[in-house]
Amino acid sequence: PGLSLDSSPSVTVGRSTAQEFLLNYPNGAYTTARTHSKVNVVLFDNHVERLAESARLIFPSLAPPLDFASLRPLAWKASALVLNRLYHESENLEGEAKVVLLVAKESGKPFLAAHASPLSQVALKN
């Protein structure tokens, strides 16, 4: 079974760090991106392509194999959900956000999880 576009991705918002988010899930492939103008994930397609390639290498027995075309719509949905939740729950948030997308397996089935948190001011200065 591949990633189902009918399934709802797991989403979390900035109550934990990206590292804590990743440690709460099984090992898998992940990518970390940042936003521009709050709603655009910088180089989104590049992140999704790298995530799909990493997932194929980590989980070579997935059938059908995970590819960019099947992952992109779900990654888009997850990113939109998590960013929407972050900006609605954090009314005073003025700046950009960090988005983490993770592909992992649980009980033999792949899933996508997403996390968003405010981008630190230190990261913005670099």
N, C-alpha and C positions, 0 to 999 in steps of 0.2 A: 504494500500500500504506500503510495506517495503522500505528500502533503495534500490534504484535501482543501480545496477552496471553499467548501461548505462549512468547514470547521471554524470556530472562533479562536483566534490566537490568544494566548495568555498575555495579559498586559499588566505592568506595574508602573507606579509613578514614584517619583523621588523620595519616598520614605526610606529608601536604602541607597547605598552607593552602588555603582555599576558592578564593583567587585563582589559586594554582598549578593546582588542579584544573580550573578553568574555562579556563585558558590551554592545557591539554593536549588540549582538544577543539575541534572546529569551532565557529564562532559559532552561537548559538542563543538560545532563550528560557530563562531560569532564574529560580528563586526561592530565597530563603534564609529558613529558619525556625529556630526554637529549640524545644527540648523543655520539657516540664513533667512532673515526676515520672519523668524518664528515658525514658518510653515514649510519651508523648503529644506529638504535634507541635502546637504552639499554632496555632489557626485553620487546621488542615490543609486543609479544604475551600476556604477563601478562597485559600490559596496555589495549590491545584490549579486552581481556576477562573481565576486570574490567569495561571498558566502556560499553560493551554490557550488562552486568549485571545491572549496574546503569541505563542504558536506559530502560531496561525491567521494573525496579521498578518505574521509573518516568513516563513512558508511557505504562502502563499495557494493554491498549486497542489496541496496534499495532497489525495488522494482515497482514501477519504472524508475530509472535514475532521476535524481533531482536535477533540474536544469533551470536556467535563468527564466525561461518563459513560464514555467509552473510556479516558481518562487516569487517572481516580481509582484503579481497581484496580491498575494497574501502578505508579503513584506510591506507593500504600500498601505494595505488596510491596517496592519498592525502599527505601523509608524503613525498613521493618521489618528488612530484610536488613542495611542499612548500620548501623543502630543496634545490632542484635544483635551484629554483628561488632565494632563499636567497644567496646561494654561487655565483650565476652568477651576481646578482645585487650588491653584496658586495665584489668586487674583492680583497680588502685588508683583508678580514676576514680570520684570521689564525686559530681561535679556534673552539670550539664546539658550538652547537646550542641547543636551547630549542624548543620543538615541543609541541603544544597544539592541541588536537583533541576534537571536540565538536559535540555531537549529540543533535539536538533540533528539534522542530516542528514549521512550519510556514504554515498558512492556512490549518492546519490539516495534513500536510505531513512532514515526517521526512527528515532531511538532515544532512550531515556531513560537518563541516567546519574545516579548519586547519590553523594554524598560526606557523610561525617560527621566531625566533629572536636570535641574538648572546647570548650565555650563558655568564653571567657576570664572570669576573675574581674572584670575591668573592665566587661564587658558585663553581668554579673549585678548590679553596683552601680547601674546606670542604670535 
